[in-house]
C-alpha cells in the first residue's frame, strides 16, 4: 500500500488512494485517512479511517488541496 500526504487548508494527513476517478478534465480520488499529521484549527477533526472524495480541475493552480507520495 502506498501512502500519500494530503494537504487541504491547514489540515495534513497520511492517506491511501482507494480509487482514482480522474478523467481528462479533473483530478479526482477517493481517499482513506490513515493518520492525521496536523489537525485543522478551522474544521472539526477528521477521524482515522474516514473515507472521502476530493476533486479539482487539472488546470487549477490554486491551493485547494494537494496530494503527493510520502517519502520514506
Secondary structure, DSSP 8 states (H G I E B T S, - for coil): ---EEEEETTEEEEEEEEEE---SSEEEEEEEEEEEEE--SSS----TT-EEEEEEETT--SSS-EEEE---
